[in-house]
Amino acid sequence: VGSSPLLGGWDPLRSLEMAPQRGCAHCWQCVVELEHGTVLYYKYVVFTSVAESLVQATGSTRQIRWENTEEDRMLEIQGMQMKINDGRLDEYRKDDAGRVEIRTREQIEALRRSASDGRSKPALLSRKSGFESPFLEEARADVIVVVYRLPVIAWKSDGKWVFRWDDDALYLTFGGLRQAMEGKLTLKCVGILNTDEEIREDEKLEITRILEGEFHCSPVFLPQEMRDKFYQGFCKGILWPVFHMFQDATLEIGKTVEFDFDLWDVYNQVNEMFSEVVCSIYNPGDLIWVHDYHLLVLPGKLRDRAPLAGAKIGFFLHIPWPSSETYRSLPVRGEILRGVLSSTLVGFHLFDYARHFLSACRRLLSLDHSAHRGMLGVEYMGRHVLIRVSHIGIDPDRFARALKDDVVLKRSREMRLQYHGRWILGGVDDLDELKGISLKLLAFEELLKTSWIFREKLMLIQVAIPKKSRVSETTRDEISSLVDRINSTYGMNGRVPVVYIEQDITFSERVALYSIIDTLFLTPLRDGLNLVPYEYIISASEGKGQLVLSEFTGCSKALSAAIRVNPWDISDIASQIDKAFAMSREEITARHTSDSSYVSKHPTSTWAESFLSDLHQASEVTGKLVNLGYFLPSVRSVDLFGFERLNLETLRSSYTGSDKRLLLLDYDGTLTSNSESTRMSFAWAVPGTETMNSLQALASDERNTIFIVSGRTTEVLSKAFESISSIGLIAEHGLQIRYPGECWGPPPTDVDYSWLELAKEIMLRYCERTDGSYIEEKKSGIVWHLGDADPEFGNWQAKDLHGHLCNVLAGYEASVISGRGWLQVRSSMVSKGIITETILQRMSDGEPDFVFCVGDDQTDEDMFKCFGSWSSEKVFTCTVGVKPSNAKYYVRTNLDVSHALETLALGKRNSTESVTFS
């Protein structure tokens, strides 16, 4: 089991099973194909049977023993084939020269011949070729790709609609992806039709029939007015500048910009229309892959539809995600975040963008993130949303074919003759202020000022592709003015230093231009998806291939040999261009080879396969979830047991068939919402009316014994449940208890609180240094609340305080416990587990025949442990949220707890609600 998805992604249940080797009683082997050039980390695990007595105690029939090595095994995949001899279990001979054998093509052929002679086959780790993978071999469902525009170009010819693939579509460079998946799985696509022609109502059915039948594409038809408001109004007018962090506070006329909620309504309507089309073609098991900022709320709308509640939904953003300070300026920031977080897997091109997204989740929704085995994740609504960082590639084969095309070769020869003897800087950009073309021209002008040789030899070919929704006349006029000034000042002998082309160019013209450029020169101010450098690297002629890129270019970090510049530093850009042309031919070749190798090894097909593989293996729980217990320090064994979503019908059936019932209910986050952790929300948190009504009905049944087991004080609980005296209350995690119909009992007198003042003194210091935090003093301990503090700074302080208190209080009978927005020190003699045992002992007339025990955080785990050995048919231990827990079941939110209590209070199936939580 290891870091590669093919070895289970460190999940033992998905590990690669080894088989006994012929002729060797104690030898095991396996064969796996891995991508060349990657680094693999792995270990061996052994599945063993569990004694019958342990099966009853743990609910597990198997145990896993991880091999006992101090570090993970490591292997760099190279050559055509590799034979790995790892020797004995629990022994990692990383420095043994005989551990790894790399095989050449000739040796492989010899092995094949020997295999045909009946000899045993060795264990191989080999390079992955093409688009083959276990994901594609195992997948039986379709992949539904959702983009704003379909990768199909449509036009009318003689009154009839004509369609062809748009292989220049950026998102997936569909040509390479389509060919890679051909014959392996079906790739469906949903989007609007890529045409400027008007579509009549009576034509829509026939268009849909042709597109679905011949292209596996399902169109979304938008009225022209709605399309303009959606794309130019909201997407380009609001989202584009905010996500690129270039929004203005005022209009050009000086009026303050107001957020247009009418455009937001249109945006939601369009996303809803997309969801209808996706739902109409979805089959259980299909993967759904949503792309870009046009469809940010689509995952949420898909998740709201019953057939798609458990679907695996991927989302990839092809533009930057802004900093949380910029993003929070959107009035609909929460709705957009929740929409994206409804995905199973969220992808970004760069970690900077993922970091901004995680910061927004933390600051706006109080959601923490974690990292495990190289994958980031966010816990949201009881689901673990994975975060992935990977830059899209291109289809190198398409450019290799184009370089041999007669049209490209002819155009390339023409330009070489036209610009013979010139040193050529080149740029291909959209005509957009964010592309920094003006700054590029200023830097080029600065360079011409410095040297006569540049004035004589150097030229810039700048292609500016006008985009209807983004062309600013101010930007266009500024660029034209700079071009005229440079050409009039430094033009000589009928030659101009700047050739400015303001028009779209064909694919063939673009490749021909790439082939003659000495150095590609791009200076965007903010960039997300920009594949021009990749295209140039593959298309550049021998001896060329230099890159001078803005550090804000989306792919600049992936191309290690590029010269990175700050687009605002004009003089430095000029000096870096000088440096580029001063490089030796050997250095230029070495740099180009390095980047060319990277681009060739990371085509679109590899990017897509890797993303879909992660999506395929991600967990979107609809039935059972396997929970891995905690590693033991010596044996490192893991007990496996079922972890299921709570089924309301099973719960109701067990409840109605019992006569002595015990309900143990946590308060905060279980009966109340914990969506916010601020001081005011904490102070005013109370159960909803529906929950209170259900509790009132349940408490009126003499067969029920109900306890609210909370960390709150006696005063808070008494006030919250003053109308239901027949409910038992437990305050401060078990310090004091009020049995049903009785008064509060006294706290224990034999508890040592000598540590309390010391803990308080330490907490006060942190409180002074952390704005927004405060201390709550209780009889059993002291709590440091940080819900109003800066989320990130508060989290750092909490981690530091936790370690500080653990060290100082190590010799005391005190426990340090962390929760969502709080950190508590309490007596080790007080816990929810201890008080639960006390309640069970007091039930002198025998054990209850039905137990419903619910909680949401670490303090509730002690309760769940008390019922670990009880019969699972009558005990329902349940945690709120999908996370490692000692509970048998889970629900997603406190609203699900309320629904469960309502189901029990009714005592019968509610025909208006789903039996299982969605």
Secondary structure as GFF3:
##gff-version 3
##sequence-region A 1 918
A	DSSP	three_ten_helix	5	10	.	.	.	ID=ss1
A	DSSP	three_ten_helix	12	14	.	.	.	ID=ss2
A	DSSP	beta_strand	19	20	.	.	.	ID=ss3
A	DSSP	beta_strand	28	29	.	.	.	ID=ss4
A	DSSP	beta_strand	32	34	.	.	.	ID=ss5
A	DSSP	beta_strand	39	42	.	.	.	ID=ss6
A	DSSP	beta_strand	45	49	.	.	.	ID=ss7
A	DSSP	alpha_helix	52	58	.	.	.	ID=ss8
A	DSSP	beta_strand	62	66	.	.	.	ID=ss9
A	DSSP	beta_strand	73	76	.	.	.	ID=ss10
A	DSSP	beta_strand	81	84	.	.	.	ID=ss11
A	DSSP	beta_strand	100	103	.	.	.	ID=ss12
A	DSSP	alpha_helix	105	116	.	.	.	ID=ss13
A	DSSP	beta_strand	124	127	.	.	.	ID=ss14
A	DSSP	alpha_helix	134	138	.	.	.	ID=ss15
A	DSSP	beta_strand	143	157	.	.	.	ID=ss16
A	DSSP	beta_strand	160	165	.	.	.	ID=ss17
A	DSSP	alpha_helix	174	181	.	.	.	ID=ss18
A	DSSP	beta_strand	187	194	.	.	.	ID=ss19
A	DSSP	three_ten_helix	201	203	.	.	.	ID=ss20
A	DSSP	alpha_helix	204	210	.	.	.	ID=ss21
A	DSSP	pi_helix	211	215	.	.	.	ID=ss22
A	DSSP	beta_strand	217	219	.	.	.	ID=ss23
A	DSSP	alpha_helix	224	228	.	.	.	ID=ss24
A	DSSP	pi_helix	229	239	.	.	.	ID=ss25
A	DSSP	alpha_helix	240	243	.	.	.	ID=ss26
A	DSSP	alpha_helix	261	281	.	.	.	ID=ss27
A	DSSP	beta_strand	287	291	.	.	.	ID=ss28
A	DSSP	three_ten_helix	293	295	.	.	.	ID=ss29
A	DSSP	alpha_helix	298	303	.	.	.	ID=ss30
A	DSSP	three_ten_helix	306	308	.	.	.	ID=ss31
A	DSSP	beta_strand	312	316	.	.	.	ID=ss32
A	DSSP	alpha_helix	324	327	.	.	.	ID=ss33
A	DSSP	alpha_helix	333	341	.	.	.	ID=ss34
A	DSSP	beta_strand	345	348	.	.	.	ID=ss35
A	DSSP	alpha_helix	351	365	.	.	.	ID=ss36
A	DSSP	beta_strand	369	372	.	.	.	ID=ss37
A	DSSP	beta_strand	375	380	.	.	.	ID=ss38
A	DSSP	beta_strand	383	389	.	.	.	ID=ss39
A	DSSP	alpha_helix	396	402	.	.	.	ID=ss40
A	DSSP	alpha_helix	406	418	.	.	.	ID=ss41
A	DSSP	beta_strand	423	430	.	.	.	ID=ss42
A	DSSP	three_ten_helix	433	435	.	.	.	ID=ss43
A	DSSP	alpha_helix	437	450	.	.	.	ID=ss44
A	DSSP	alpha_helix	452	457	.	.	.	ID=ss45
A	DSSP	beta_strand	458	465	.	.	.	ID=ss46
A	DSSP	alpha_helix	473	490	.	.	.	ID=ss47
A	DSSP	beta_strand	498	501	.	.	.	ID=ss48
A	DSSP	alpha_helix	507	516	.	.	.	ID=ss49
A	DSSP	beta_strand	519	522	.	.	.	ID=ss50
A	DSSP	alpha_helix	532	539	.	.	.	ID=ss51
A	DSSP	beta_strand	546	550	.	.	.	ID=ss52
A	DSSP	beta_strand	563	565	.	.	.	ID=ss53
A	DSSP	alpha_helix	570	582	.	.	.	ID=ss54
A	DSSP	alpha_helix	585	601	.	.	.	ID=ss55
A	DSSP	alpha_helix	604	617	.	.	.	ID=ss56
A	DSSP	beta_strand	624	628	.	.	.	ID=ss57
A	DSSP	beta_strand	637	645	.	.	.	ID=ss58
A	DSSP	alpha_helix	648	656	.	.	.	ID=ss59
A	DSSP	beta_strand	661	665	.	.	.	ID=ss60
A	DSSP	alpha_helix	679	683	.	.	.	ID=ss61
A	DSSP	alpha_helix	689	699	.	.	.	ID=ss62
A	DSSP	beta_strand	704	709	.	.	.	ID=ss63
A	DSSP	alpha_helix	714	720	.	.	.	ID=ss64
A	DSSP	beta_strand	728	731	.	.	.	ID=ss65
A	DSSP	three_ten_helix	732	734	.	.	.	ID=ss66
A	DSSP	beta_strand	736	738	.	.	.	ID=ss67
A	DSSP	alpha_helix	756	769	.	.	.	ID=ss68
A	DSSP	beta_strand	774	777	.	.	.	ID=ss69
A	DSSP	beta_strand	781	785	.	.	.	ID=ss70
A	DSSP	alpha_helix	791	808	.	.	.	ID=ss71
A	DSSP	beta_strand	814	819	.	.	.	ID=ss72
A	DSSP	beta_strand	822	827	.	.	.	ID=ss73
A	DSSP	alpha_helix	832	842	.	.	.	ID=ss74
A	DSSP	beta_strand	850	855	.	.	.	ID=ss75
A	DSSP	three_ten_helix	858	860	.	.	.	ID=ss76
A	DSSP	alpha_helix	861	865	.	.	.	ID=ss77
A	DSSP	beta_strand	875	880	.	.	.	ID=ss78
A	DSSP	beta_strand	889	891	.	.	.	ID=ss79
A	DSSP	alpha_helix	894	906	.	.	.	ID=ss80
###
